[in-house]
Amino acid sequence: MTFVLGLTGSIGMGKSATAGFFREAGVPVHDADASVHALYRGPAAALVEEAFPGSTRDGAVDRAALGGMVLGDPAALKRLEAIVHPLVRAAEIAFLKACIAASEPLAVLDIPLLFETGGDRRCDAVLVVTAPAPVQKQRVLARPGMTLEKFEAILAKQTPDSAKRAQAHWLVDTSRGFDAARRQVRDVIRACAGRQGQAGRLLAASAG
C-alpha cells in the first residue's frame, strides 16, 4: 500500500526545491499551494466571489483583492477556508486514489501548514525541510517586496521550526546546497522503500 509522506517546512527553508527532488526521483507529489491556485482559476472562483463580492477578475480569484478582504479578519479567513479546504482535500484524495491504483510505493503531500492544519494526521510519516535561522532570514529578505515586518508576521502564523523538527520523522537540511539536499531526499526515499502505508488507504476509503 502506498506510503504517504508529509512534506513541510517554514518559509525560506527550501521546501519547494525539496519537493522537486522527489519529483526528479519519480515520486508523485501533491502540491497543496498549486492546488489552491488551480481552484482559484476554476471551481472555487464563483464560490469565493459569492462570499467575497469583488474578489474575482475575468473569472478567476484576484489574490491581491481577496487578501485585502481577509487580512486581519479571522472571521473572513474562516469563511474562505470553509470554501477552499474541502476542495483542496478532495483534490488530495483524488491524488492518493490515483497513487494507490498505480501501486505507487511512495507519495508525497507537500503542505506548507501541515502541522498547523492537522495534516500530519493524514500521513504515515513527516519530513521537515529546515535550515539555520540566519540562512532562512537571508533567503526570505532577498525576495522582491519582502520586508522584515512581513517576514516576522509570516513566522508568527507558522509553527516554529524547532517544533516542526521535533515532530519530524526525517529532516532535510538545505543549508549545504542543492546537491546535498538531493542526496538527503534519496536517503529518505530509500528509507521509505518497502514500508506499508495506511494513511492513503484510510483517507481514500473515508471519501467513499
N, C-alpha and C positions, 0 to 999 in steps of 0.2 A: 504494500500500500504506500502511496506517495507520502514522503516525509515532508512536512511543511515547516519551513524555516522563516521566522520573522526577522526582517532586516530593518534596523532603525539606527538613528544617530542624531545628535543635535545639529543645529545649523553650522555650516562650515567644517564639518568633520570629514566630508568626502563620501557621504552615503551614496549619492548618485553614481559616482565613479565606481564604487564598490559593487553596486547593482550591475553596472556594465560589465564588470569582470565575471560575474555569474553568467550573464548572457553570452559572453565570449566563450565560456566553457560549455555552452549548450544547455544551461539550466533555465527553465522558464521562470520569468519574473513578472509579477503583477505590481504595477506602479500605481499606488493609490492617488497620488497627485495627478498623474496623467489621466487617470480615470475621471477625476473631478473636472479636469479641463475639457475632456471629451463630452461629459454630461452637460457642461455649461454651453457647449456649442450645439447640443442636441436635446435629449429628453428632458433635462432639468430646466431649460431656458423658460418655457412657458410657465412652469410651476413657480419659479423664482420671481418672474415678472408679476404673477398674480399676488404673491405675498409681499413683494417689494416693487411697487409701480415705479417705472423709470430706471430699472436696474439692467435693462437689456437694450441692445442696439443691433439692428439688422438680424434679429432672430437669435442672437447669442448674448450671453450674460456679459455685461461690461464690468469686469472685475474691479476697476477703479471706482465706478459708481456704486457698486454693491458694497465694496469695502467701506465707503463713506457712510453707508446706511447702517452697517452693523458694528463698526469700530466703536468700542467703548460702550456698547449697548448689549449687555448679557442676554436680555430677553429676545432681542432681534437675532442674535447669534444662535440662540437655541431654536428659533423658528427656522432659520436657514439650515441648521444641522438636521432638523426633523425632516426636511425635504431631501437633502443631499445624502445623508448617511445611509438610508435604506437602499438608495440606488447604487451607491458605491459597494455596499455589501452584496447586492445582487450580482454586480459585475465580478466581484471577488469569488463568489460561489460558482458562477459560470466558469471562471478561470480554473478553479480547483476541480470541478467536474471534468473539464477537458483534460487536465493533467492526469486524473485518475483513469479516465477512459483510454488515454495514451500510454498508460503504465509508466509514467514518469517516476523515477526513483526519488527525485527531489524537486520541490517547487518553492519559490521564494515570494513572500509577501513583503513588498517594500512599503512600509507605512511610517511616515515621519513621526506621528504621535502615537506610536504603538502602545506604549505603557499608559499614556495619558487617557487613551480611549478604551483600555482593556483588551486591545487586540492581541496581546501576548497570550491570552487565554485561548485564542483560536489557533495557536501554533504548537508544534511539537517541541521546538527549541527556538532560542532567540540569539541573534548575532547583533552586537552593538559595534558600530563604527565610531572610532574615537581618535583623539589627537590631544596633545597638551594644550592647555588653555591659551597660552601665548600664540601658538600656531593657529588655533581656531579664530582668535580675535583678529590676527593679521589677515587671514583669508577673508573674513566677513567684511572687515572695514575697507578692503580693496574693491568691493563690489560697487558698481555705479549707484549713486543715490543713497548709499548706506551711511548712517551716522552712528555715533556711539550710543545716542539715546535710543534709536531704533533697535540696535543690536541688543541693548540691555532689556528693552521691552519684550523682544522675542525670547530671550533667555528666561525671562520671568514667567513665560507661559509654558516652558518646557521642563520636563523632569531633569534635574541636574545630571550632568554626565557621570558623576561619581555614583549616583543612584542607579542609573542605567547599567553601568558596568557591573555593579553588584548583583544585578538580576540576570546578567547575560550568561549564556552557555559558552559562547565564543566571542572573542574580540578581534577586530581588525584595526590596527593602528596605521593610519595613513600618513603619519608624520615623516616616515622614512622613504617616501616616494611611491610612485605608482607600481613599479616593478616589485617592490617588497609587499605592497598591499595585494597585488595579484597573486603572489606566492601564498600569502596567508589565506586568500579565498580558496585556492586549490587545496590547501591543507584542510580547510573546513569541509569542502566537497568530499574529500577522501574520508574524513571522519564521519560524515553522514552516510556514506555508502553502506548499504545493507541494513540500515535502520528501518524498522517498520513504523510508519506514521499512523496516528489515529485522528489527528485534528482535521485533516481534509475529509476523511470519510464521515466523521460525525457532523461536520459543518454542512457537507453536501446532503447528507441524509436528513438533517433538520430542515432543509429547504424543500424537502419532498422530491 
